[in-house]
Amino acid sequence: MSLGIQTISKLLVANRGEIACRIFKTAKRLGLQTVAIYSEPDSHTLHRECADEAYCVGPAAAADSYMNIPAILAAARESGANAIHPGYGFLSENAGFAQTVIDAGLQWIGPQPAAIKAMGLKSQAKRLLESAGIPLLPGFHGHNQQDDTLRNAARRIGFPLMLKASAGGGGKGMRVVESEQAFAEALAGARREAMKSFADDTMLLEKYLPSPRHVEVQIFFDTQGSGVYLADRDCSVQRRHQKVVEEAPAPGLNSTTREAMGSAAVAAGKAIGYTGAGTVEFLLNPDGQFYFMEMNTRLQVEHPVTEMVTGQDLVEWQLRVADGQPLPLTQEQITVTGHSVETRLYAEQVQQEFMPATGQVTSLRFPDESHQIRVETGIRTGDRISPYYDPMLAKLVVWKATRNKAIASMVTALQETRISGVSTNRDFLLRVLRNPEFCAVNFSTGLIEQHRSSLIDDNPLDRLLSLAVAAVWQLHCATDQCNSDPWLSGNGWRMNLPAVTRFRFATKGEVINIQVLADNHCYHCLINDEKLTLEQPTVTLDGVTLTGQYAGQFFIDSHQSTLTVISDHLTLPLSVPDFNDQQESGSGLSGLNAPMNGTIVSIQVKSGDQVSENAPLLIMEAMKMEHTIRAPRNGEVADLFYKKGDLVEEGAPLLAMNEDVHHESAG
């Protein structure tokens, strides 16, 4: 029996992963039957098992499965579902899908199609909200999309500026253009990405603010016309124009700015006759002036931070509004208590421009959940992260009475999170949370670029410690497995000589040679040419605990020929190559190898072309993100190994270049 929901009995969630899992959680609490959809490679995923029923809607490509409207409606008919929740992403802001659901006689959990359409095209939305008095950035959002028109508009606005896909979201089809010389290439790339993601390459231009904050307001309207805002959120910490750390309420706002921003967000909703959940996003300048950026006509990935500080379940609000009920609270009844922080854990290679990563999750541990800690995920140990979908693995959400305590709690939660088998941004998130400017609320959307080295690069000492720990752990494992027989253990025992054991690990394209000398419960390690001594480590099957100078706990995940060492600061994946294999890992890789599994979407050169260093050669796409392969040096394109549309595996050589042999004669 549903708890107060009259018109919905069985809910289909047209999404996957942590999104679907989160919606199922509330639906089940309210007593609703649940239906999942899945693609062929998602046949054994967690979101499928979280539902009462599940239906396959197509092959791997999202366009053929999670965005396959006929297949989704067929699943609804077969299951008897009478309502569809789109989640966030995929078809969640597709007005055509919403109308099709309604025309099929099903309940649509979201705003009316007209509102989705009005806000879905950013250019149209800006024209509409400009007439409603909502403050806008200087820009161009006209109908004429000729290259010359856009270029002339860019000159009037001035550089730097932001190119945005009018139908876009999630950082897709966005480029910061620093100069007129870079405009043509940026426009072509943004259009191509927009067409692939949204089937619409209409662009708008905005003045680029060099150091704004990204602050958004959660709004909600019922079918009776009442509207409220439920606090604000700061989403300024972004890479590749995608959020990675969010918090509520936005820190450092005075009450006047906060109320003005909330009122403007509600006014935006009223201007289009909105219903349901929506998010109005603003850019906040250091002078306190804010500007409308866009409105998302759906629930946001970061909605849990709002739930934590308001004590409300926004998915339940969505279901009740769709059921025709009035909003559960008035504006005066909404209270904000404490502070909440969310971090997004992605499968990505942070030091390679945050490129998406793929692989099998060989080990996974999250912190224990409570009323102050939430873990939103759709993965489990053994799951394979594919190149077909968004690379987000999980969201960690914490609540505490103050911002400082919430940040400290998130640091602890990330330290307790251990993922191996696939590269993640866990260490990067820890560095962001420890960044002094972030902690002092002295940051903007440029935080990552401004502190790039300290946020992205591994600390050398942390790396040395992890390597030494790996060698000592390996030494103990070898000794235990061989019953301490000095001739069989491989522990470096030599008659009348100190016991020196040699190890070789490969990591991130580098081979590391380590010598370990055990002496009186101390281990003297020579790591390539650097020395480090570990005093009296405690070694177990799970890892190594150090005391004294390098106190800390190091967890080890051993899987086939790989080791992953995880500490409070660093996750270090290591492969254990054959000791006699003299080929150094990564020695054949260069800037001309595929940085990820993906698809060739554009080729900029042909064999025989002379190119300059950093010139664009070809463009790859994976997990809805593009990466441009550029010339690592001056030279001539000798051969192209792939054509547009080809699938390429990570590390595969993409093209060959001859060295630039042109030089002035010495004579």
C-alpha positions in Angstrom: 0.0 0.0 0.0 1.5 3.4 -1.0 1.8 6.0 1.7 -0.4 8.8 0.5 0.3 8.5 -3.3 -3.0 7.9 -5.0 -2.4 8.0 -8.8 1.0 6.1 -9.0 1.3 2.4 -8.2 4.2 1.2 -10.2 7.1 3.4 -11.2 9.5 2.9 -14.0 12.8 4.8 -13.8 14.2 5.6 -17.2 17.8 5.7 -16.1 20.6 3.6 -14.7 23.3 3.4 -12.0 23.2 5.4 -8.8 20.5 7.6 -10.2 18.0 4.8 -10.5 19.1 3.3 -7.2 18.4 6.6 -5.4 14.9 7.0 -6.9 14.0 3.3 -6.2 14.9 3.9 -2.5 12.2 6.6 -2.0 9.7 4.8 -4.2 10.0 1.6 -2.1 9.7 3.6 1.1 6.4 5.0 -0.2 5.2 1.5 -1.0 5.4 1.8 -4.8 6.3 -1.1 -7.1 9.5 -0.4 -9.1 10.7 -1.2 -12.7 14.2 -0.9 -14.0 15.5 -0.7 -17.5 18.9 -1.8 -18.5 21.2 -2.1 -21.6 22.8 -5.4 -22.6 26.2 -4.7 -20.8 24.2 -3.6 -17.7 22.5 -6.9 -17.3 24.1 -7.7 -13.9 24.3 -4.2 -12.4 23.1 -3.0 -9.0 20.3 -0.8 -10.3 18.6 -3.7 -12.0 18.6 -5.7 -8.8 17.3 -2.8 -6.7 14.0 -2.9 -8.7 11.1 -5.3 -8.4 11.2 -5.9 -12.2 13.8 -5.2 -14.9 13.6 -5.0 -18.8 16.3 -4.9 -21.4 15.9 -1.9 -23.7 18.8 -2.4 -26.1 22.5 -2.7 -26.8 25.3 -0.7 -25.1 25.0 2.7 -26.9 22.8 5.0 -24.9 21.0 6.1 -28.0 19.9 2.5 -28.6 19.0 1.8 -25.0 18.6 4.4 -22.3 17.4 6.9 -24.9 15.4 4.5 -26.9 11.9 5.9 -26.3 9.9 3.1 -28.0 11.8 0.4 -26.0 11.2 2.3 -22.8 7.5 2.7 -23.4 7.3 -1.0 -24.4 8.9 -1.9 -21.0 6.3 0.3 -19.3 3.5 -1.5 -21.1 4.8 -4.9 -20.4 5.5 -4.3 -16.7 2.2 -2.4 -16.1 4.0 0.6 -14.8 1.7 3.7 -14.8 4.4 6.3 -14.2 7.9 7.1 -15.5 10.6 9.0 -13.6 13.5 10.1 -16.0 16.1 10.6 -13.3 18.7 13.1 -14.3 20.7 12.9 -17.5 19.7 10.9 -20.6 16.0 11.9 -21.4 15.3 13.8 -18.2 15.2 17.2 -20.1 13.7 15.9 -23.3 10.4 17.6 -23.9 9.5 15.1 -26.7 10.0 12.2 -24.3 7.8 13.8 -21.7 5.0 14.5 -24.1 5.2 10.9 -25.5 4.9 9.5 -21.9 1.9 11.7 -21.3 0.3 10.8 -24.6 0.7 7.1 -23.7 -1.5 7.7 -20.7 1.3 7.4 -18.2 2.2 9.8 -15.3 5.3 11.9 -16.0 7.4 12.6 -13.0 8.7 16.0 -14.0 7.7 19.4 -15.3 5.3 19.9 -18.2 6.8 19.5 -21.6 6.3 23.2 -22.5 8.5 24.2 -19.5 11.2 21.7 -20.4 11.2 23.1 -24.0 11.2 26.7 -22.8 14.3 26.2 -20.6 15.9 23.4 -22.7 17.2 25.8 -25.3 19.4 28.2 -23.4 19.1 30.9 -26.0 15.3 30.9 -25.8 15.4 30.7 -22.0 17.6 33.8 -21.8 15.3 35.8 -24.1 12.3 34.7 -22.0 13.9 35.5 -18.6 15.4 38.7 -19.8 11.9 40.0 -20.3 11.0 38.8 -16.7 13.8 41.0 -15.3 16.2 38.2 -14.4 19.8 39.6 -14.5 21.8 38.1 -17.5 25.4 38.2 -18.5 26.3 40.2 -21.6 26.2 37.8 -24.5 24.6 36.6 -27.7 21.6 34.2 -27.8 20.2 35.0 -31.3 18.8 32.8 -34.0 21.4 33.5 -36.6 24.1 30.8 -36.3 26.3 31.7 -39.2 30.0 31.6 -38.4 30.5 35.2 -39.3 27.6 36.3 -37.1 28.9 34.4 -34.1 32.4 35.7 -34.7 31.2 39.3 -34.9 29.1 38.8 -31.8 32.2 37.5 -30.1 34.2 40.6 -31.0 31.4 42.8 -29.5 31.3 40.8 -26.3 35.1 40.7 -26.0 37.5 37.9 -25.0 37.6 35.8 -23.0 34.1 34.5 -23.6 32.2 31.2 -23.1 30.8 29.2 -26.0 27.8 27.1 -24.9 25.5 24.6 -26.6 22.0 26.1 -26.4 20.5 22.6 -25.8 23.4 21.6 -23.5 24.1 20.6 -20.0 26.7 18.8 -17.9 29.6 20.7 -19.5 28.9 19.3 -22.9 29.4 21.6 -25.9 31.2 24.2 -23.8 34.4 26.0 -24.5 36.2 29.0 -22.9 37.7 31.0 -25.8 40.7 33.2 -24.8 41.3 34.9 -28.1 39.8 35.5 -31.6 42.5 33.3 -33.1 41.2 30.3 -31.1 37.5 31.0 -31.9 37.1 28.9 -35.0 38.6 25.7 -33.6 36.6 26.1 -30.3 33.3 26.7 -32.2 33.8 23.6 -34.4 34.6 21.5 -31.4 31.6 22.8 -29.3 29.2 22.3 -32.2 30.4 18.8 -32.8 30.1 17.8 -29.2 26.7 19.5 -28.9 25.4 17.6 -32.0 26.6 14.3 -30.6 25.1 14.9 -27.1 21.9 16.8 -27.9 21.3 16.5 -31.7 21.4 20.3 -31.8 24.5 22.4 -32.5 22.9 25.9 -31.8 25.4 27.9 -29.8 25.2 30.9 -27.5 27.9 33.2 -26.4 28.4 34.8 -22.9 31.0 37.1 -21.4 33.4 35.0 -19.4 33.8 36.1 -15.8 37.4 35.2 -14.7 36.6 34.4 -11.1 32.9 33.9 -10.4 31.3 31.3 -8.1 28.7 28.9 -9.4 25.7 29.1 -7.0 22.4 27.4 -7.7 19.0 27.5 -6.1 16.6 24.5 -5.7 13.0 25.5 -6.6 9.8 23.5 -6.4 6.3 24.2 -7.7 3.1 22.3 -7.4 0.2 22.1 -9.8 -1.7 24.7 -7.9 0.9 27.4 -8.8 2.6 27.6 -5.4 6.4 27.9 -5.6 9.3 27.8 -3.1 13.1 27.6 -3.0 14.9 25.2 -0.8 18.2 26.8 0.0 21.1 27.3 -2.3 24.2 25.3 -3.2 27.7 26.2 -4.2 29.0 24.1 -7.1 32.1 26.1 -8.0 34.7 23.3 -7.8 34.6 22.0 -11.4 36.8 20.3 -13.9 36.0 20.3 -17.6 32.9 22.4 -16.7 31.5 19.6 -14.6 31.0 19.8 -10.9 33.0 17.6 -8.5 32.4 19.1 -5.1 29.1 20.7 -4.0 27.8 22.1 -0.7 24.7 23.6 0.9 24.1 26.2 1.8 26.5 28.2 -0.4 29.1 29.5 2.1 29.9 33.2 2.5 26.6 34.6 1.2 25.0 37.4 3.2 21.2 37.2 3.8 20.4 39.9 1.3 22.1 38.2 -1.6 20.8 34.8 -0.5 17.1 36.0 -0.4 17.5 38.0 -3.7 18.9 34.9 -5.4 16.1 32.7 -4.1 13.4 35.2 -5.1 14.9 35.5 -8.6 14.9 31.7 -8.9 11.2 31.5 -8.0 10.5 34.3 -10.4 12.1 32.3 -13.2 9.9 29.4 -12.4 6.8 31.5 -12.4 7.8 33.1 -15.7 7.3 29.7 -17.4 4.4 28.3 -15.3 6.7 25.7 -13.8 5.8 22.5 -11.9 8.0 20.0 -10.0 11.7 20.2 -9.2 14.0 22.6 -10.9 17.4 24.2 -10.4 18.2 27.8 -11.3 21.9 28.3 -11.8 23.7 31.7 -11.3 27.2 33.0 -11.6 28.1 35.1 -8.6 30.7 37.8 -9.1 33.1 38.9 -6.3 31.2 42.2 -6.2 28.1 40.4 -5.1 26.2 40.8 -8.4 24.7 37.5 -9.7 23.7 36.6 -13.2 21.3 33.9 -14.5 23.2 31.1 -16.3 20.7 28.4 -17.0 17.8 26.4 -15.5 17.8 22.7 -15.3 14.2 21.2 -15.5 15.0 18.1 -13.5 16.5 16.9 -10.2 20.2 17.6 -10.0 23.0 15.2 -9.2 23.8 17.3 -6.1 20.3 17.4 -4.7 21.3 15.3 -1.7 23.1 18.3 0.0 19.8 20.2 -0.1 18.0 17.2 1.4 20.6 17.0 4.2 20.2 20.6 5.3 16.5 20.9 4.9 15.5 17.4 6.1 13.3 16.9 3.0 13.2 14.0 0.5 13.0 15.8 -2.9 12.1 12.6 -4.8 9.1 12.2 -2.5 8.2 15.9 -3.2 8.4 15.1 -7.0 6.1 12.1 -6.6 3.6 14.0 -4.5 3.5 16.9 -6.9 3.0 14.5 -9.8 0.2 13.0 -7.7 -1.5 16.5 -7.7 -0.8 17.2 -4.0 0.2 20.7 -2.8 3.8 21.3 -1.7 4.5 19.8 1.7 5.9 23.1 3.1 5.4 26.8 2.5 8.4 29.1 2.1 8.2 30.2 5.8 8.2 26.5 7.0 11.4 25.6 5.2 14.4 25.7 7.5 18.1 25.2 6.8 20.2 23.5 9.5 23.9 22.8 9.5 26.1 22.2 6.4 26.3 19.5 3.9 29.1 18.6 1.4 29.0 16.2 -1.6 31.9 14.8 -3.6 31.6 12.9 -6.9 33.8 9.9 -7.3 34.7 9.4 -10.9 36.5 6.7 -12.8 39.1 9.0 -14.4 42.7 9.6 -14.9 43.2 12.9 -13.2 46.8 13.5 -14.4 45.7 12.9 -18.0 43.3 15.9 -18.1 40.6 14.0 -16.2 40.2 11.5 -19.0 37.5 8.8 -18.3 38.9 5.5 -17.1 37.6 2.0 -17.7 38.3 -1.4 -16.0 37.0 -3.8 -13.5 36.4 -2.8 -9.9 38.5 -5.5 -8.1 37.9 -4.1 -4.6 35.4 -1.6 -3.2 34.8 -0.2 0.2 32.7 2.8 1.2 32.2 4.4 4.7 29.3 3.1 6.7 26.1 5.0 6.1 24.2 6.9 8.9 21.9 9.9 9.2 25.0 12.1 8.7 26.7 10.1 5.8 25.1 9.0 2.6 26.7 6.9 -0.1 24.9 7.0 -3.5 26.3 4.4 -5.9 25.3 1.9 -8.5 28.5 -0.2 -8.5 29.8 -3.2 -6.6 33.0 -5.2 -6.4 33.4 -7.0 -9.7 31.5 -4.5 -11.8 33.1 -3.4 -15.0 33.2 0.3 -15.8 32.6 0.6 -19.5 33.2 3.5 -22.0 29.6 3.8 -22.8 28.2 5.9 -20.0 29.1 8.7 -17.6 32.1 7.7 -15.5 30.7 8.7 -12.1 31.1 5.8 -9.7 29.4 7.2 -6.5 28.6 10.3 -4.5 29.6 10.7 -0.9 27.4 13.1 1.1 28.0 14.3 4.7 26.2 16.6 7.1 27.6 18.4 10.1 26.6 21.4 12.2 29.2 23.6 10.6 31.1 23.8 7.3 34.5 23.1 8.8 33.1 20.0 10.5 31.4 18.9 7.3 34.7 19.2 5.4 36.5 17.3 8.0 33.9 14.6 7.9 34.1 14.3 4.1 37.9 13.9 4.4 37.4 11.0 6.7 34.7 9.5 4.4 37.1 9.7 1.5 39.9 8.1 3.5 37.6 5.3 4.3 36.7 4.8 0.6 38.9 2.3 -1.1 38.5 1.5 -4.8 40.9 -0.5 -6.9 41.0 -1.9 -10.3 40.1 1.4 -12.0 41.6 4.8 -11.7 39.6 7.3 -9.7 39.7 11.0 -8.6 39.6 10.1 -4.9 43.0 11.5 -4.1 42.3 14.7 -6.0 39.1 15.2 -4.0 41.1 14.9 -0.8 43.5 17.6 -2.0 40.6 19.9 -2.9 39.1 19.6 0.6 42.4 20.3 2.2 43.1 23.3 0.0 43.5 26.4 2.1 41.6 28.6 -0.3 38.7 26.2 -0.5 38.6 26.0 3.3 38.7 29.8 3.7 35.9 30.3 1.1 38.3 32.2 -1.1 37.7 30.3 -4.3 35.9 30.5 -7.6 35.2 28.2 -10.6 38.9 28.6 -11.4 40.1 26.9 -8.2 41.4 23.8 -9.9 43.3 25.6 -12.6 44.7 28.1 -10.1 46.0 25.3 -7.9 46.6 22.7 -10.6 49.9 21.3 -9.5 49.1 20.9 -5.8 45.7 19.4 -6.6 46.7 17.0 -9.3 50.3 15.9 -8.8 51.1 13.1 -6.3 53.1 14.2 -3.3 56.6 12.6 -3.8 56.9 11.4 -0.2 53.5 9.8 -0.3 54.5 8.0 -3.4 57.8 6.8 -2.0 56.1 5.5 1.1 53.5 3.6 -0.9 56.2 2.0 -3.0 58.3 1.0 0.1 55.1 -0.4 1.7 54.4 -2.4 -1.4 57.9 -3.9 -1.4 57.8 -4.8 2.3 54.3 -6.3 2.0 55.5 -8.4 -1.0 58.5 -9.5 1.0 56.4 -10.8 3.9 53.9 -12.5 1.6 56.7 -14.3 -0.2 58.2 -15.4 3.1 54.9 -16.6 4.5 54.1 -18.6 1.3 57.4 -20.4 1.3 57.3 -21.4 5.0 60.4 -19.3 5.7 62.7 -21.6 3.7 65.6 -19.3 2.8 66.3 -21.1 -0.5 62.7 -20.8 -1.7 61.3 -17.7 -0.1 62.8 -15.2 -2.6 63.5 -12.9 0.3 67.1 -12.1 -0.7 68.8 -14.5 1.8 72.5 -14.9 0.9 75.0 -16.9 2.9 77.3 -14.6 5.0 75.8 -11.5 3.3 73.0 -9.1 4.2 69.6 -10.2 2.9 68.7 -7.9 0.0 65.5 -8.5 -2.0 64.8 -6.8 -5.3 61.4 -5.9 -6.6 60.2 -4.3 -9.7 56.9 -2.5 -10.1 55.4 -0.6 -13.0 53.1 2.5 -12.5 51.9 5.2 -14.8 54.4 4.5 -17.6 57.4 4.1 -15.3 59.3 1.1 -14.0 60.4 1.3 -10.4 63.3 -0.9 -9.1 63.3 -1.4 -5.3 65.9 -3.0 -3.1 64.9 -4.0 0.5 67.4 -4.8 3.2 65.9 -6.1 6.4 67.8 -5.2 9.6 66.5 -5.6 13.1 62.9 -5.1 12.3 63.8 -2.1 10.1 63.5 -2.2 6.3 66.0 0.0 4.4 64.5 0.6 0.9 66.4 1.9 -2.1 63.7 3.1 -4.5 65.5 3.8 -7.8 68.0 6.2 -6.3 66.1 7.3 -3.2 66.5 5.9 0.3 63.7 5.4 2.8 63.7 3.4 6.0 60.5 1.9 7.5 60.8 1.1 11.2 59.0 -1.9 12.7 56.0 -2.0 10.3 53.1 -4.2 11.2 52.3 -6.3 8.1 49.0 -8.2 7.6 47.2 -9.7 4.6 45.3 -6.5 4.3 48.2 -4.1 4.4 50.9 -2.4 6.5 50.7 -0.1 9.5 53.5 2.3 10.2 54.4 4.1 13.4 57.0 6.7 14.2 58.1 9.2 11.6 55.8 7.8 8.8 52.8 6.8 10.9 49.8 5.7 8.9 47.8 2.8 7.6 48.3 1.4 4.1 45.8 -1.0 2.7 46.8 -3.5 -0.1 44.5 -4.9 -2.7 46.3 -7.7 -4.6 44.6 -9.0 -7.8 46.4 -11.2 -10.2 49.6 -9.3 -11.3 48.6 -6.0 -9.8 48.8 -4.3 -6.4 47.0 -1.2 -5.3 48.3 0.6 -2.2 45.7 2.9 -0.6 46.6 5.4 2.2 44.9 8.4 3.7 46.6 10.5 0.9 47.2 8.4 -2.1 45.9 5.5 -4.2 48.8 3.9 -6.1 48.1 1.2 -8.6 51.1 -1.0 -9.4 51.6 -3.8 -11.8 54.1 -6.6 -11.1 55.9 -7.4 -14.4 58.1 -10.5 -14.9 61.4 -9.6 -13.3 63.2 -10.7 -16.5 61.0 -8.6 -18.8 63.3 -5.7 -19.7 60.8 -3.7 -21.7 59.8 -0.8 -19.5 56.1 -0.3 -19.2 54.9 2.7 -21.2 58.1 3.2 -23.1 56.3 3.0 -26.4 53.6 5.5 -25.5 53.6 9.0 -26.6 51.2 11.9 -27.3 50.1 9.9 -30.4 48.6 7.0 -28.5 44.9 6.8 -27.4 44.5 8.2 -23.9 41.3 6.2 -23.4 39.0 3.7 -25.0 36.9 5.7 -27.4 35.7 6.6 -30.9 37.4 8.7 -33.5 35.0 11.6 -34.2 37.2 13.9 -36.3 40.5 13.7 -38.2 42.1 17.0 -38.9 45.1 15.9 -41.0 46.1 13.5 -43.8 49.3 11.7 -44.6 52.1 14.0 -45.8 50.8 17.1 -43.9 53.4 19.2 -42.2 52.2 20.1 -38.7 53.5 22.3 -35.9 53.9 21.4 -32.3 50.5 21.4 -30.5 48.5 21.4 -33.8 45.2 19.4 -33.6 45.6 16.0 -35.3 42.4 14.1 -34.5 39.6 14.1 -31.9 38.4 11.2 -29.8 35.3 10.8 -27.7 34.4 8.6 -24.8 31.8 8.8 -22.0 30.4 11.9 -23.6 33.7 13.8 -23.4 36.0 14.8 -26.2 39.8 14.8 -26.2 42.0 16.4 -28.9 45.2 14.6 -29.9 47.8 17.2 -30.7 51.2 17.1 -32.3 53.9 16.5 -29.6 56.4 18.2 -31.9 56.9 19.7 -35.3 57.0 17.1 -38.1 55.2 15.4 -40.9 52.2 13.1 -40.6 53.5 9.8 -42.0 50.4 7.5 -41.6 47.0 7.4 -40.1 45.9 4.1 -38.5 42.2 4.8 -38.0 39.4 6.6 -39.8 36.4 8.6 -38.5 34.0 6.4 -36.5 36.5 3.7 -35.6 36.6 2.4 -32.0 40.1 2.5 -30.4 41.5 0.9 -27.3 43.4 2.8 -24.7 47.1 3.0 -25.5 46.7 2.1 -29.2 48.9 4.2 -31.6 46.7 6.5 -33.6 49.1 7.8 -36.2 52.8 8.0 -37.0 54.8 11.2 -37.4 58.3 11.7 -39.0 60.6 14.0 -37.1 61.0 17.6 -38.5 64.2 17.4 -40.5 64.0 20.8 -41.9 66.8 23.0 -40.7 69.1 25.6 -42.1 72.3 24.4 -43.8 75.4 24.9 -41.7 77.3 25.9 -44.9 
